[in-house]
Amino acid sequence: MTTKQRAYLKSLAMNLEPIYQIGKSSITPEFTTGIAEALEARELIKISVLKNCADDPKELAQILSERTGSEVIQVIGKKIVLYKRSKKNPKIDI
């Protein structure tokens, strides 16, 4: 992914609200499945890491990226933005 594509996706993500939260139980298999389904439906999602989660947001983003086959667009503070092109119904044209 080029820097221009990443910048475009960052601009789209600015208006998004987090649809998932990572808490003290961190990343469970069910959570990963839910993220994968959300990525297929929306392509670009924002995840919030709660204060009671002891894990580093950058590490969590890498783990989620590997498990779902998505790309980490950005990690700012406790917010993670992931992107994965939908196989069935692509919405975002980059």
Sequence and secondary structure as in RCSB ss.txt:
>XXXX:A:sequence
MTTKQRAYLKSLAMNLEPIYQIGKSSITPEFTTGIAEALEARELIKISVLKNCADDPKELAQILSERTGSEVIQV
IGKKIVLYKRSKKNPKIDI
>XXXX:A:secstr
  HHHHHHHHHHHTT    EEE TT   HHHHHHHHHHHHHHSEEEEEE TT  S HHHHHHHHHHHHT EEEEE
ETTEEEEE   SS      
